[in-house]
Amino acid sequence: MKSVEEVLSGYFGRGDLIAALEAIQKEFGYLSSDHMRVVEQKLGVPLVDIHGVATFYSAFRLTPAGRHKIKLCMGTACHVKGSNTLKTYLEEKLKIKEGQVTEDGRFSLEYVNCIGACAKAPAMMIDGQVFGQLNQKKIEEVLEGFE
Ligand code: FES
């Protein structure tokens, strides 16, 4: 794994801020306060502005993600097929809400609009793998496959 300084080697000023934060998140999975302090020094952008950008865009994470990233689809096709019920089920089963990580660090949960699997609605994605025609039992079986 690279150091933050190495990740930031090609970024120089305020105009590079979003690209620099994206590069850090890609390398480390999230943006910590320490990462942001290095960005402040390297790009010369005040910490308050960096924090503002990092919290404004939902694509940025300020805490580490779980080992496995669940993306439950809440798009129209999945909504019609009951994704709301699955959302409630997942939140109760994992004891987390969107953007949070389970206590054991195993899963993080996110809601997305469409994962391109509408024909298999309701669907979710874990670490890029699609699971469709979900119901509570199937979700339970799928989750068991992830350590
Ligand atoms: S709406 Fe859920 S996969 Fe398209």
Residues whose N, C-alpha, C, O or C-beta is under 5 A from the ligand:
A	BS01	FES	C73 G75 T76 A77 C78 N113 C114 I115 G116 A117 C118 A123
